[in-house]
Amino acid sequence: MKNNLIAVLLCLTAAVPVVAQKADKRLAESTAVLKTILAKNDIPKALLNKAECVLVYPSVKKVGLGITGMGYGRGVLVCRTGPNMAGKWGAPIMYTLDTHSLGAQLGSSSTDYVLLVMSQRGADKVLSGKLKLGAGASAVAGPSGANASGFNDPNVDILSYSQSKGVFAGASLGSVSMDADDDMNKELYGKAIDAAQMVRDGKTPVPPAAQPLIAVLQKASPKHT
């Protein structure tokens, strides 16, 4: 009996670092994707400066045959904090993504996505919990280059960008559901979190593994315009 109890305790102890490693890996991969895309100026700085939040989904996998397929990904949400979300970039929140149409224009089985949440309405929808694009918030392929300078559509909540095998494009995500990854957030912060409250307060310390990601955003867009 004693040996069995010790074995169970050892298993439980080992499980915590494994989950922590998964969180650290997701944060590291998200940081790498965002850093690469921003370094290439693929996402216009003017649009990033207007964004309320940024969602990064590294290596979203496509499942199914044919040009299109279902996709599922795990990513990270980072929002500006404080009243009206006008402050610095806050602590990250783990998110999931589930889509019924993925990567048709890229023809790839794995795609990196960066979503800019451009409106307070869109940010509220994302932070409220499970969200389906098209029904709860509007999303379009993000403009780049000369097309980005004149973008100012109050009806668009989210701009979507993607890259696959080094090819970058504004991409429509089709029918997409997004939701907070409650289990991973609980492991990252040691307790259940209220995403909306966390962003409004802006008092949650940034976990060490997330500091490089926040540093990339802070350097690229230190001020909300």
C-alpha positions in Angstrom: 0.0 0.0 0.0 2.8 2.4 1.0 4.7 1.7 -2.3 1.5 2.3 -4.3 0.9 5.6 -2.6 4.5 6.7 -3.3 4.1 5.7 -6.9 1.0 7.8 -7.3 2.6 10.8 -5.7 5.6 10.5 -8.0 3.3 10.4 -11.0 1.4 13.5 -9.9 4.6 15.4 -9.2 6.0 14.5 -12.6 2.8 15.7 -14.4 3.2 19.3 -13.3 6.5 19.9 -15.1 5.2 18.2 -18.2 2.3 20.6 -18.4 4.6 23.5 -17.6 6.9 22.4 -20.5 3.9 22.4 -22.8 3.0 26.0 -21.8 6.6 27.1 -22.2 6.8 25.4 -25.6 3.7 27.1 -26.9 4.9 30.5 -25.7 8.3 30.0 -27.3 6.8 28.9 -30.6 4.4 31.8 -30.6 7.2 34.2 -29.9 9.3 32.8 -32.7 6.4 33.1 -35.2 5.5 36.7 -34.2 9.2 37.8 -34.2 9.8 36.4 -37.7 6.7 38.0 -39.2 7.3 41.4 -37.6 11.0 41.3 -38.6 9.9 41.0 -42.2 7.4 43.9 -41.9 4.7 41.6 -43.1 2.2 43.1 -40.7 2.0 46.9 -41.0 3.1 48.7 -37.9 0.3 51.2 -38.3 -2.2 48.4 -37.9 -0.4 46.7 -35.0 -0.4 50.1 -33.2 -4.2 50.2 -33.6 -4.7 46.6 -32.4 -6.4 46.0 -29.0 -5.1 42.4 -28.8 -3.0 40.0 -30.8 -3.6 36.2 -31.2 -0.7 34.0 -32.3 -1.4 30.4 -33.4 1.8 28.6 -34.4 1.6 25.5 -36.6 -2.1 25.1 -36.9 -2.6 21.7 -38.4 -4.9 20.8 -41.2 -6.7 17.5 -41.0 -8.5 15.9 -44.0 -8.0 15.4 -47.7 -8.4 17.8 -50.5 -7.5 21.5 -50.8 -9.4 22.4 -47.7 -9.6 20.7 -44.4 -10.5 21.0 -40.8 -7.9 22.6 -38.5 -7.1 22.8 -34.8 -4.5 24.9 -33.1 -3.3 26.1 -29.7 -2.1 29.6 -29.3 -1.7 32.7 -27.1 -3.7 35.9 -26.7 -2.0 39.1 -25.6 -4.0 42.3 -25.0 -3.2 45.8 -24.0 -4.2 46.4 -20.4 -5.9 49.0 -18.2 -8.9 51.3 -18.9 -10.1 51.0 -22.5 -7.2 48.6 -23.1 -4.9 51.6 -23.8 -1.9 50.5 -21.6 1.1 48.3 -22.2 0.8 44.7 -23.3 -0.3 42.5 -20.5 0.2 38.9 -19.4 -0.7 36.2 -22.0 -3.8 34.0 -22.0 -3.7 30.6 -23.6 -6.3 30.0 -26.4 -7.5 27.3 -28.7 -8.7 27.5 -32.3 -11.0 25.2 -34.2 -11.8 25.8 -37.9 -13.7 23.9 -40.6 -11.8 25.6 -43.4 -8.0 26.0 -43.3 -5.2 26.9 -45.5 -6.9 26.5 -48.9 -5.0 29.3 -50.5 -1.7 28.1 -49.1 -2.1 24.4 -49.8 -0.3 23.4 -46.7 -0.9 21.0 -43.8 0.6 23.5 -41.2 0.0 27.2 -41.0 1.0 30.0 -38.6 -1.7 32.5 -37.9 -1.5 36.0 -36.4 -4.8 37.7 -35.7 -5.0 41.4 -34.9 -8.1 42.3 -32.8 -8.9 45.8 -34.1 -12.0 46.9 -32.1 -13.1 47.0 -28.5 -16.1 45.1 -29.6 -13.9 42.3 -31.0 -11.7 42.2 -27.9 -14.8 42.0 -25.6 -16.1 39.1 -27.7 -12.8 37.2 -27.7 -12.3 37.7 -23.9 -15.9 36.7 -23.1 -15.2 33.1 -23.9 -16.1 30.9 -26.8 -16.3 32.9 -30.0 -17.3 31.9 -33.5 -16.1 34.3 -36.2 -18.8 35.6 -38.5 -21.4 35.1 -35.8 -19.9 36.9 -32.8 -17.2 39.0 -34.6 -16.3 39.9 -38.1 -12.9 38.9 -39.6 -11.2 39.5 -42.9 -7.8 38.8 -44.5 -5.4 41.5 -43.3 -4.1 44.1 -45.8 -0.5 44.7 -46.3 1.7 47.3 -48.1 0.0 50.2 -49.7 -3.4 48.6 -49.0 -2.9 48.9 -45.3 -2.3 52.6 -45.0 -5.9 53.4 -45.8 -7.5 50.7 -43.8 -10.1 52.0 -41.5 -13.2 49.8 -41.5 -15.2 50.1 -38.2 -17.2 47.0 -39.1 -14.1 44.7 -39.1 -13.2 43.3 -35.7 -10.3 41.0 -36.6 -7.6 41.0 -39.3 -6.0 37.7 -40.1 -2.5 37.0 -41.4 -0.8 33.7 -42.0 2.4 32.1 -43.2 3.2 28.6 -44.4 6.7 27.4 -45.5 7.9 31.0 -45.6 5.0 32.2 -47.8 3.1 35.1 -46.1 -0.4 36.1 -46.9 -3.6 37.7 -45.6 -5.9 34.8 -45.0 -9.5 34.2 -44.4 -10.0 31.6 -41.6 -13.5 30.6 -42.7 -15.7 29.3 -39.9 -13.6 29.5 -36.8 -14.3 29.0 -33.1 -11.9 30.3 -30.4 -11.9 29.7 -26.7 -9.7 30.2 -23.7 -7.6 27.1 -22.9 -8.7 26.9 -19.3 -6.6 23.9 -18.3 -3.4 25.4 -19.6 -4.2 28.8 -18.1 -4.7 27.2 -14.7 -1.4 25.5 -14.9 0.4 28.6 -16.1 -1.0 30.8 -13.4 -1.7 28.3 -10.7 -5.4 29.0 -10.6 -8.4 29.6 -12.8 -8.4 33.0 -14.4 -11.0 35.4 -15.7 -9.5 36.6 -19.0 -11.5 39.8 -19.2 -10.9 40.8 -15.6 -7.2 40.0 -15.9 -6.9 42.3 -18.9 -8.9 45.1 -17.3 -6.9 45.1 -14.1 -3.5 44.7 -15.8 -1.9 43.6 -12.6 -1.1 39.9 -13.4 2.7 39.4 -13.5 4.0 38.1 -16.8 5.3 34.6 -16.3 9.0 34.2 -17.0 8.4 32.0 -20.1 6.1 34.7 -21.6 8.5 37.7 -21.1 10.2 37.3 -24.5 6.8 37.4 -26.3 5.7 40.5 -24.4 9.1 42.1 -25.1 8.6 41.5 -28.9 5.2 43.2 -28.8 6.4 46.0 -26.6 9.3 46.8 -28.9 7.2 46.6 -32.0 4.3 48.6 -30.7 5.0 50.4 -27.5 2.0 52.8 -27.9 -1.6 52.3 -28.8 -2.8 54.7 -31.4 
